[in-house]
Amino acid sequence: MCCDKCKGMCGGLLLIFGILFLLRDLNVWNFWNIQAWTIIFVLAGCGMLCASRCPECKTEVKKKK
């Protein structure tokens, strides 16, 4: 559904947030008090926003139709 550029950007964001939550779980860095579900919805929203504005993703969707 997404192009490689959008998949890479979403994967990078997922990795960054994953490392931050790992640091929080290990009590290395207590930076905020939010639930993991919030981050999942934020990342899903970022992915959908990227896919909706990316010309490469739009052409891939048209090819599949």
N, CA, C and O atoms as a GROMACS GRO file, in nm:
protein
  260
    1MET      N    1   0.082  -0.119   0.000
    1MET     CA    2   0.000   0.000   0.000
    1MET      C    3   0.086   0.125   0.000
    1MET      O    4   0.046   0.226  -0.057
    2CYS      N    5   0.202   0.120   0.062
    2CYS     CA    6   0.291   0.236   0.066
    2CYS      C    7   0.414   0.208  -0.018
    2CYS      O    8   0.448   0.093  -0.045
    3CYS      N    9   0.482   0.316  -0.060
    3CYS     CA   10   0.605   0.301  -0.135
    3CYS      C   11   0.720   0.274  -0.038
    3CYS      O   12   0.703   0.281   0.084
    4ASP      N   13   0.836   0.244  -0.092
    4ASP     CA   14   0.951   0.212  -0.008
    4ASP      C   15   0.994   0.331   0.076
    4ASP      O   16   1.040   0.313   0.189
    5LYS      N   17   0.980   0.452   0.023
    5LYS     CA   18   1.019   0.572   0.097
    5LYS      C   19   0.932   0.589   0.222
    5LYS      O   20   0.984   0.618   0.330
    6CYS      N   21   0.802   0.572   0.208
    6CYS     CA   22   0.712   0.586   0.322
    6CYS      C   23   0.730   0.473   0.422
    6CYS      O   24   0.723   0.494   0.543
    7LYS      N   25   0.753   0.352   0.371
    7LYS     CA   26   0.778   0.239   0.460
    7LYS      C   27   0.904   0.262   0.541
    7LYS      O   28   0.909   0.231   0.660
    8GLY      N   29   1.008   0.317   0.477
    8GLY     CA   30   1.132   0.345   0.547
    8GLY      C   31   1.115   0.452   0.653
    8GLY      O   32   1.172   0.441   0.762
    9MET      N   33   1.038   0.555   0.622
    9MET     CA   34   1.017   0.662   0.719
    9MET      C   35   0.936   0.612   0.838
    9MET      O   36   0.968   0.645   0.952
   10CYS      N   37   0.832   0.534   0.812
   10CYS     CA   38   0.752   0.479   0.921
   10CYS      C   39   0.832   0.380   1.003
   10CYS      O   40   0.819   0.374   1.126
   11GLY      N   41   0.916   0.302   0.936
   11GLY     CA   42   1.002   0.208   1.008
   11GLY      C   43   1.103   0.280   1.097
   11GLY      O   44   1.130   0.236   1.208
   12GLY      N   45   1.157   0.391   1.047
   12GLY     CA   46   1.250   0.471   1.128
   12GLY      C   47   1.182   0.530   1.250
   12GLY      O   48   1.238   0.529   1.360
   13LEU      N   49   1.061   0.583   1.231
   13LEU     CA   50   0.986   0.637   1.344
   13LEU      C   51   0.954   0.528   1.446
   13LEU      O   52   0.963   0.550   1.567
   14LEU      N   53   0.916   0.412   1.397
   14LEU     CA   54   0.885   0.300   1.485
   14LEU      C   55   1.008   0.258   1.565
   14LEU      O   56   0.998   0.229   1.685
   15LEU      N   57   1.123   0.256   1.501
   15LEU     CA   58   1.247   0.222   1.570
   15LEU      C   59   1.282   0.325   1.677
   15LEU      O   60   1.320   0.289   1.788
   16ILE      N   61   1.268   0.453   1.645
   16ILE     CA   62   1.298   0.559   1.742
   16ILE      C   63   1.207   0.548   1.864
   16ILE      O   64   1.254   0.552   1.977
   17PHE      N   65   1.077   0.536   1.840
   17PHE     CA   66   0.985   0.526   1.953
   17PHE      C   67   1.006   0.396   2.030
   17PHE      O   68   0.991   0.393   2.152
   18GLY      N   69   1.041   0.288   1.960
   18GLY     CA   70   1.070   0.163   2.029
   18GLY      C   71   1.189   0.175   2.122
   18GLY      O   72   1.186   0.125   2.234
   19ILE      N   73   1.294   0.241   2.076
   19ILE     CA   74   1.412   0.260   2.161
   19ILE      C   75   1.380   0.350   2.279
   19ILE      O   76   1.426   0.324   2.391
   20LEU      N   77   1.300   0.453   2.257
   20LEU     CA   78   1.262   0.541   2.369
   20LEU      C   79   1.181   0.466   2.473
   20LEU      O   80   1.203   0.483   2.593
   21PHE      N   81   1.088   0.381   2.428
   21PHE     CA   82   1.009   0.303   2.524
   21PHE      C   83   1.094   0.198   2.593
   21PHE      O   84   1.071   0.168   2.710
   22LEU      N   85   1.193   0.143   2.524
   22LEU     CA   86   1.284   0.048   2.588
   22LEU      C   87   1.364   0.117   2.697
   22LEU      O   88   1.382   0.062   2.806
   23LEU      N   89   1.412   0.237   2.670
   23LEU     CA   90   1.486   0.313   2.772
   23LEU      C   91   1.397   0.344   2.891
   23LEU      O   92   1.442   0.342   3.006
   24ARG      N   93   1.272   0.374   2.863
   24ARG     CA   94   1.179   0.401   2.973
   24ARG      C   95   1.153   0.274   3.055
   24ARG      O   96   1.148   0.280   3.178
   25ASP      N   97   1.137   0.160   2.987
   25ASP     CA   98   1.112   0.034   3.057
   25ASP      C   99   1.232  -0.010   3.141
   25ASP      O  100   1.216  -0.074   3.245
   26LEU      N  101   1.350   0.024   3.096
   26LEU     CA  102   1.472  -0.011   3.170
   26LEU      C  103   1.508   0.092   3.277
   26LEU      O  104   1.612   0.080   3.342
   27ASN      N  105   1.422   0.190   3.296
   27ASN     CA  106   1.442   0.299   3.393
   27ASN      C  107   1.572   0.375   3.369
   27ASN      O  108   1.635   0.423   3.463
   28VAL      N  109   1.611   0.384   3.242
   28VAL     CA  110   1.729   0.463   3.207
   28VAL      C  111   1.690   0.609   3.189
   28VAL      O  112   1.762   0.701   3.228
   29TRP      N  113   1.574   0.628   3.128
   29TRP     CA  114   1.530   0.764   3.099
   29TRP      C  115   1.380   0.771   3.116
   29TRP      O  116   1.305   0.710   3.040
   30ASN      N  117   1.334   0.845   3.214
   30ASN     CA  118   1.191   0.863   3.239
   30ASN      C  119   1.151   0.997   3.177
   30ASN      O  120   1.161   1.101   3.242
   31PHE      N  121   1.106   0.993   3.052
   31PHE     CA  122   1.085   1.116   2.978
   31PHE      C  123   0.941   1.159   2.964
   31PHE      O  124   0.913   1.277   2.947
   32TRP      N  125   0.848   1.066   2.972
   32TRP     CA  126   0.707   1.104   2.963
   32TRP      C  127   0.622   0.994   3.022
   32TRP      O  128   0.669   0.884   3.052
   33ASN      N  129   0.497   1.024   3.037
   33ASN     CA  130   0.405   0.929   3.099
   33ASN      C  131   0.286   0.907   3.005
   33ASN      O  132   0.173   0.946   3.037
   34ILE      N  133   0.313   0.845   2.891
   34ILE     CA  134   0.205   0.814   2.797
   34ILE      C  135   0.202   0.664   2.772
   34ILE      O  136   0.301   0.594   2.794
   35GLN      N  137   0.091   0.617   2.727
   35GLN     CA  138   0.073   0.475   2.700
   35GLN      C  139   0.132   0.438   2.563
   35GLN      O  140   0.144   0.523   2.474
   36ALA      N  141   0.169   0.313   2.549
   36ALA     CA  142   0.222   0.264   2.421
   36ALA      C  143   0.115   0.271   2.312
   36ALA      O  144   0.147   0.288   2.195
   37TRP      N  145  -0.011   0.257   2.350
   37TRP     CA  146  -0.119   0.264   2.252
   37TRP      C  147  -0.125   0.401   2.185
   37TRP      O  148  -0.159   0.412   2.067
   38THR      N  149  -0.091   0.504   2.258
   38THR     CA  150  -0.090   0.638   2.201
   38THR      C  151   0.011   0.647   2.088
   38THR      O  152  -0.017   0.703   1.982
   39ILE      N  153   0.129   0.591   2.111
   39ILE     CA  154   0.233   0.593   2.008
   39ILE      C  155   0.191   0.512   1.886
   39ILE      O  156   0.220   0.551   1.773
   40ILE      N  157   0.123   0.401   1.907
   40ILE     CA  158   0.078   0.319   1.795
   40ILE      C  159  -0.019   0.399   1.707
   40ILE      O  160  -0.009   0.396   1.585
   41PHE      N  161  -0.112   0.470   1.770
   41PHE     CA  162  -0.206   0.549   1.693
   41PHE      C  163  -0.138   0.668   1.625
   41PHE      O  164  -0.174   0.704   1.513
   42VAL      N  165  -0.040   0.729   1.690
   42VAL     CA  166   0.035   0.839   1.629
   42VAL      C  167   0.112   0.789   1.507
   42VAL      O  168   0.112   0.854   1.403
   43LEU      N  169   0.178   0.673   1.520
   43LEU     CA  170   0.253   0.617   1.408
   43LEU      C  171   0.161   0.577   1.293
   43LEU      O  172   0.195   0.597   1.177
   44ALA      N  173   0.046   0.520   1.325
   44ALA     CA  174  -0.050   0.483   1.220
   44ALA      C  175  -0.100   0.609   1.148
   44ALA      O  176  -0.115   0.609   1.026
   45GLY      N  177  -0.124   0.714   1.223
   45GLY     CA  178  -0.166   0.840   1.163
   45GLY      C  179  -0.059   0.900   1.075
   45GLY      O  180  -0.089   0.952   0.968
   46CYS      N  181   0.066   0.894   1.120
   46CYS     CA  182   0.178   0.944   1.039
   46CYS      C  183   0.191   0.864   0.910
   46CYS      O  184   0.215   0.921   0.804
   47GLY      N  185   0.176   0.733   0.920
   47GLY     CA  186   0.185   0.649   0.800
   47GLY      C  187   0.075   0.680   0.700
   47GLY      O  188   0.101   0.688   0.580
   48MET      N  189  -0.046   0.696   0.748
   48MET     CA  190  -0.156   0.727   0.658
   48MET      C  191  -0.140   0.866   0.596
   48MET      O  192  -0.170   0.886   0.479
   49LEU      N  193  -0.091   0.961   0.675
   49LEU     CA  194  -0.069   1.096   0.624
   49LEU      C  195   0.039   1.096   0.518
   49LEU      O  196   0.025   1.161   0.414
   50CYS      N  197   0.147   1.023   0.542
   50CYS     CA  198   0.255   1.013   0.442
   50CYS      C  199   0.204   0.949   0.314
   50CYS      O  200   0.232   0.999   0.204
   51ALA      N  201   0.129   0.841   0.326
   51ALA     CA  202   0.079   0.770   0.208
   51ALA      C  203  -0.021   0.856   0.130
   51ALA      O  204  -0.029   0.845   0.007
   52SER      N  205  -0.096   0.939   0.199
   52SER     CA  206  -0.195   1.020   0.128
   52SER      C  207  -0.133   1.137   0.054
   52SER      O  208  -0.192   1.190  -0.040
   53ARG      N  209  -0.014   1.179   0.095
   53ARG     CA  210   0.049   1.295   0.032
   53ARG      C  211   0.165   1.257  -0.060
   53ARG      O  212   0.222   1.344  -0.126
   54CYS      N  213   0.200   1.132  -0.065
   54CYS     CA  214   0.316   1.087  -0.143
   54CYS      C  215   0.273   1.055  -0.286
   54CYS      O  216   0.184   0.972  -0.306
   55PRO      N  217   0.333   1.118  -0.386
   55PRO     CA  218   0.294   1.088  -0.524
   55PRO      C  219   0.328   0.944  -0.565
   55PRO      O  220   0.257   0.885  -0.646
   56GLU      N  221   0.435   0.888  -0.510
   56GLU     CA  222   0.471   0.750  -0.544
   56GLU      C  223   0.367   0.652  -0.491
   56GLU      O  224   0.333   0.555  -0.560
   57CYS      N  225   0.316   0.675  -0.372
   57CYS     CA  226   0.213   0.588  -0.316
   57CYS      C  227   0.084   0.597  -0.397
   57CYS      O  228   0.016   0.497  -0.417
   58LYS      N  229   0.052   0.716  -0.442
   58LYS     CA  230  -0.070   0.734  -0.521
   58LYS      C  231  -0.061   0.660  -0.653
   58LYS      O  232  -0.160   0.603  -0.699
   59THR      N  233   0.056   0.659  -0.716
   59THR     CA  234   0.070   0.587  -0.842
   59THR      C  235   0.066   0.436  -0.821
   59THR      O  236   0.017   0.364  -0.907
   60GLU      N  237   0.118   0.388  -0.708
   60GLU     CA  238   0.111   0.245  -0.680
   60GLU      C  239  -0.031   0.200  -0.656
   60GLU      O  240  -0.068   0.090  -0.697
   61VAL      N  241  -0.113   0.283  -0.591
   61VAL     CA  242  -0.253   0.249  -0.568
   61VAL      C  243  -0.328   0.244  -0.702
   61VAL      O  244  -0.412   0.157  -0.723
   62LYS      N  245  -0.297   0.337  -0.791
   62LYS     CA  246  -0.363   0.338  -0.921
   62LYS      C  247  -0.323   0.216  -1.004
   62LYS      O  248  -0.404   0.164  -1.080
   63LYS      N  249  -0.198   0.171  -0.989
   63LYS     CA  250  -0.154   0.052  -1.064
   63LYS      C  251  -0.227  -0.073  -1.019
   63LYS      O  252  -0.253  -0.162  -1.100
   64LYS      N  253  -0.261  -0.081  -0.889
   64LYS     CA  254  -0.327  -0.199  -0.836
   64LYS      C  255  -0.473  -0.207  -0.876
   64LYS      O  256  -0.531  -0.316  -0.876
   65LYS      N  257  -0.534  -0.094  -0.912
   65LYS     CA  258  -0.676  -0.093  -0.947
   65LYS      C  259  -0.696  -0.143  -1.083
   65LYS      O  260  -0.809  -0.149  -1.131
   0.00000   0.00000   0.00000
